[in-house]
């Protein structure tokens, strides 16, 4: 700490954990036409992982004081925030609960999360001395205006208030980024604590990773050098399939305002809903792929019975009135509300995957195939926004063809081509109907014969994951069919959560 013309030692900072972020000290950019430089960094830990906050110092000209801002990570994206005077009506942190609405300085906010955190390490130049010991409480609040408000007592117990907005690194016109940030963590290898298999992390922000050999889920949130906790997976549902899009595959997709980008598959999970007691609805399953891009962060690609979709976390919080959620000028109608849990995971995740991880999920439908979702866990509420995506676009993006591409179309019936108004080769509508009836009779006959998976084959197609899983279950149980079909709607997870 600078004291006059001398430097005074105020404590010892731990070593910073390296991560996949392209940011580094000395990187410079612009925001609203004003240049800034990243001059400092704080790295924090909370129960589910870690996050960074970068101290951005803006150019102020000859006659003004330099303006300070914080560029921080937010669910795989970034938020640029500025310190603000503490509102006179600011509540105590102990009074806040995730999911509730609060008024601060006359403005409505939704409480997104309340967490206990600690400062791991500090680097570079900071506007005030970092608190290097002990824990503090931090609350994230979000507004319908797309703002993120942060209330914390990290500064010696004194409440601090800041307001920020979501930013894309591309719009900040950053220069001097790290060139080696994408996949250079091969030194972070360790042995699986369950079977001893050698595991190598691709992203060091990974909090959980599955063993490629025994499929155990290993918690690496405390670093590969720490004592590693793990649990064995035993998927009893109709899932437990290898991903239809291989882990590590890169596909070019347009998943937001950044346009077409190369997204890499780094994680895969299967989820199911939990019917309420007395509910006669059949339990449904769906699949989610975690995608990563160097500057755009993370996104989720979802495979469900209703088709494919993509979603990304929102910065703000929509306004909910009854069964309607309003995001800016767009209204979404509630479709589903249910409990969900994780049943199977593969690959790496930037949150800690936990056994029987559950969330309360509400899905909303919007215009033009848009979808909105609210997911609540014990400590956090996350909103996400996405859109439906054709299976053909997914296959093309990831270079899948033949049976691999056909398997993606789990929502397409093998009889769909027979229903064309033009018929097949000019056949009349009556002939087509007769053919359909004969096919149905044959399929019904097959259902009562040795192929107990004919129902899945007729509904989803021979190349579908549902049919192949049924056949696998049939073989593993001496020809007796157990388990059912696949998922329903589509959705995402960010440290828990997905959509029916």
Protein Blocks (a to p, Z undefined) as FASTA:
>chain_A
ZZhjaccdfbdcddddddfbfbdehiacdeehiacddfbdcddddfklccddddddddeb
jmbccdddddddeehiacddddddddfklccfklpcghiacdeehiacddfbdcddddfb
dehjdfbdcdfedcddddddddfkopacdddfklgoiacddddddddfklnopghiafkl
mmmclmmgcddfknopacddfblkbfbdcdfklopacdfknojkbccdddddddfbfnop
acfbdghiacdddebjnopaddddfbdcdddddddehiabdcddddddddddfklopadd
dddfkbccdddddfbdcddehjaccehjaccddfbdcddddfbdehjdfbdcdehiacdd
dddddehhiacdddddfkbccddddddddfklmmmmnopahjllmmmmmmbcfklmmmpf
nlgghiafklmmmmmmmmmmmmmmmmmmmblmlmmmmmnopkbmklmmmmmmmmmnnopa
gdddddfkbpcdehiaadZZ
